[in-house]
Amino acid sequence: MTDTMPEISSDDLEKFRADVAAFLAEHTKPNASYEECQAFMGKLADAGFGGIVYGSEYGGAGLSRAHDRIFREEASRVPTMSNEFIISHGMCLPVLNDFGTDEQKRTYMPDCIAGRTLWCQMFSEPGAGSDVASLQTKAVLDGDEWIINGQKVWTTLAHKSDYAVLIARTDPEQVKHAGISMFILPMDAAGVEVRPIHQIDGGKHFNEVFFSDVRVPKENLLGELNNGWNQATAMLMYERVAIGTIGGGKISQPTFKMLKAAAEAGDCLDDANVRQDLATIYSMETTKALMSLRTRAEMKAGKAPGPGGSLGKLFGSVIAWRTREILMNMAGPASMAWDNGDEGYERARYTLNSFQSSIAGGTDEIQRNIIGDRVLGLPRDVNVDRGVPFKDLKVGTQRTD
Ligand SMILES: Cc1cc2nc3c(=O)[nH]c(=O)nc-3n(C[C@H](O)[C@H](O)[C@H](O)COP(=O)(O)OP(=O)(O)OC[C@H]3O[C@@H](n4cnc5c(N)ncnc54)[C@H](O)[C@@H]3O)c2cc1C
């Protein structure tokens, strides 16, 4: 990233802001489809606003964190066009940039930035979610190729993706965090099978993915051999920041607005309890926006996202839980039964979807552990695996023979 940028004048930044605002006003629209978002990413890159902080040799704009902040501020004023690109752009791109070789960055980053390729994250397995270091997908080097066998689960957008950032065990003789490596997996490689998971709200956004003797070139190792855990931790930090700072360019209260509209529609805005609930959500969202701004300011100052990102992630999920309760109290049975096209459907969807905020990107309990241990300096969780080679552990779905 461009930490050594020369001083930028405020006039230049204001001109940049005006250019971005004009571009966004022309090219964004509400409820854009995936294809429209993809086309938008291409236009963004063509206009010099794609991958703002990444080097121009890697398809980025080669600009500063100050430009990035201005871009986010302006983007938060218009309908979002980035939903399905959050994993690609918010998580895979920074990891490619941090750990990729020059050749990998030249090969993969320009297409990712311009939305020509979509990326997904393959960490979780049936026996390795919160404790992802227990993963058992294996990668074994065979001449010039890695052979991958195993299974991932909950892989968001695997069915649409061109590539995955995958972690696999490369040395079971080492302790469980040490023998893991990170790979770039082309989703069209022979032996990759994607099976959709049907969700409670009717969607099919995530998948099970199976690997049967999948061969990828040796060069697809991303970062250092057996350093995958440190890299995965960095990616999880980016993930928490991406989730915890959604809409983080400005102080806004989108959930409050949604609830207020629901109260107006249900004719209960005069109810003192409802108004109190609305005020609570308003203040919680304002606090979360301020936390996001702080996280972004730290990143602008050149700090890698730290465990503080967990605060924003956790608070987002606390807000979702509280909002769900308020919505159900306000709408009663009308939030569970509706006619085609009426608002009850949107409310029920919010309610069902709100549960995922406590799981995706690390559960609430895990965020609390991170905050306790690494922000507040409290004693660490008990660790029974310390010093034991992975092959000797009885963890997750590990066989006992
Ligand atoms: C919408 C969504 C999208 C996702 N997308 C992806 C994706 O794209 N790629 C990917 O790799 N994964 C993805 N995941 C998976 C997600 O990261 C895992 O579900 C999550 O990390 C939890 O793991 P688990 O489901 O195995 O639950 P478990 O780890 O089995 O946890 C079960 C329960 O035990 C609690 N628990 C576990 N360990 C502790 C502990 N040490 N202390 C206290 N409590 C504990 C948990 O909080 C939880 O309540 C996604 C999940 C969701 C919901």
PDBQT file of the ligand as one rigid body, heavy atoms in Angstrom, charges set to zero:
ROOT
HETATM    1  C1  LIG A 501     -23.656 -16.282   6.810  1.00  0.00    +0.000 C 
HETATM    2  C2  LIG A 501     -22.360 -17.032   7.010  1.00  0.00    +0.000 A 
HETATM    3  C3  LIG A 501     -21.370 -16.970   6.062  1.00  0.00    +0.000 A 
HETATM    4  C4  LIG A 501     -20.168 -17.672   6.225  1.00  0.00    +0.000 A 
HETATM    5  N1  LIG A 501     -19.222 -17.595   5.238  1.00  0.00    +0.000 NA
HETATM    6  C5  LIG A 501     -18.069 -18.286   5.368  1.00  0.00    +0.000 A 
HETATM    7  C6  LIG A 501     -17.095 -18.257   4.318  1.00  0.00    +0.000 A 
HETATM    8  O1  LIG A 501     -17.293 -17.614   3.274  1.00  0.00    +0.000 OA
HETATM    9  N2  LIG A 501     -15.957 -18.974   4.477  1.00  0.00    +0.000 N 
HETATM   10  C7  LIG A 501     -15.697 -19.679   5.609  1.00  0.00    +0.000 A 
HETATM   11  O2  LIG A 501     -14.628 -20.281   5.703  1.00  0.00    +0.000 OA
HETATM   12  N3  LIG A 501     -16.607 -19.753   6.631  1.00  0.00    +0.000 NA
HETATM   13  C8  LIG A 501     -17.787 -19.065   6.523  1.00  0.00    +0.000 A 
HETATM   14  N4  LIG A 501     -18.726 -19.132   7.538  1.00  0.00    +0.000 N 
HETATM   15  C9  LIG A 501     -18.484 -19.996   8.694  1.00  0.00    +0.000 C 
HETATM   16  C10 LIG A 501     -18.227 -19.266   9.990  1.00  0.00    +0.000 C 
HETATM   17  O3  LIG A 501     -16.957 -18.671   9.995  1.00  0.00    +0.000 OA
HETATM   18  C11 LIG A 501     -18.379 -20.311  11.108  1.00  0.00    +0.000 C 
HETATM   19  O4  LIG A 501     -19.733 -20.735  11.107  1.00  0.00    +0.000 OA
HETATM   20  C12 LIG A 501     -18.030 -19.727  12.461  1.00  0.00    +0.000 C 
HETATM   21  O5  LIG A 501     -16.665 -19.455  12.560  1.00  0.00    +0.000 OA
HETATM   22  C13 LIG A 501     -18.449 -20.680  13.617  1.00  0.00    +0.000 C 
HETATM   23  O6  LIG A 501     -17.971 -21.971  13.409  1.00  0.00    +0.000 OA
HETATM   24  P1  LIG A 501     -18.942 -23.233  13.527  1.00  0.00    +0.000 P 
HETATM   25  O7  LIG A 501     -20.169 -22.954  12.709  1.00  0.00    +0.000 OA
HETATM   26  O8  LIG A 501     -18.145 -24.437  13.210  1.00  0.00    +0.000 OA
HETATM   27  O9  LIG A 501     -19.418 -23.250  15.054  1.00  0.00    +0.000 OA
HETATM   28  P2  LIG A 501     -18.606 -23.866  16.294  1.00  0.00    +0.000 P 
HETATM   29  O10 LIG A 501     -17.195 -23.386  16.239  1.00  0.00    +0.000 OA
HETATM   30  O11 LIG A 501     -18.838 -25.336  16.321  1.00  0.00    +0.000 OA
HETATM   31  O12 LIG A 501     -19.311 -23.161  17.520  1.00  0.00    +0.000 OA
HETATM   32  C14 LIG A 501     -20.508 -23.672  18.121  1.00  0.00    +0.000 C 
HETATM   33  C15 LIG A 501     -20.819 -22.813  19.349  1.00  0.00    +0.000 C 
HETATM   34  O13 LIG A 501     -19.761 -22.966  20.328  1.00  0.00    +0.000 OA
HETATM   35  C16 LIG A 501     -19.242 -21.681  20.710  1.00  0.00    +0.000 C 
HETATM   36  N5  LIG A 501     -17.792 -21.773  20.947  1.00  0.00    +0.000 N 
HETATM   37  C17 LIG A 501     -16.886 -22.426  20.188  1.00  0.00    +0.000 A 
HETATM   38  N6  LIG A 501     -15.642 -22.272  20.687  1.00  0.00    +0.000 NA
HETATM   39  C18 LIG A 501     -15.767 -21.482  21.801  1.00  0.00    +0.000 A 
HETATM   40  C19 LIG A 501     -14.849 -20.947  22.751  1.00  0.00    +0.000 A 
HETATM   41  N7  LIG A 501     -13.532 -21.182  22.665  1.00  0.00    +0.000 N 
HETATM   42  N8  LIG A 501     -15.335 -20.145  23.747  1.00  0.00    +0.000 NA
HETATM   43  C20 LIG A 501     -16.665 -19.890  23.850  1.00  0.00    +0.000 A 
HETATM   44  N9  LIG A 501     -17.591 -20.376  22.974  1.00  0.00    +0.000 NA
HETATM   45  C21 LIG A 501     -17.150 -21.155  21.961  1.00  0.00    +0.000 A 
HETATM   46  C22 LIG A 501     -19.521 -20.787  19.498  1.00  0.00    +0.000 C 
HETATM   47  O14 LIG A 501     -19.559 -19.428  19.865  1.00  0.00    +0.000 OA
HETATM   48  C23 LIG A 501     -20.888 -21.314  19.042  1.00  0.00    +0.000 C 
HETATM   49  O15 LIG A 501     -21.922 -20.719  19.801  1.00  0.00    +0.000 OA
HETATM   50  C24 LIG A 501     -19.948 -18.437   7.399  1.00  0.00    +0.000 A 
HETATM   51  C25 LIG A 501     -20.961 -18.525   8.376  1.00  0.00    +0.000 A 
HETATM   52  C26 LIG A 501     -22.160 -17.830   8.194  1.00  0.00    +0.000 A 
HETATM   53  C27 LIG A 501     -23.218 -17.920   9.253  1.00  0.00    +0.000 C 
ENDROOT
TORSDOF 0
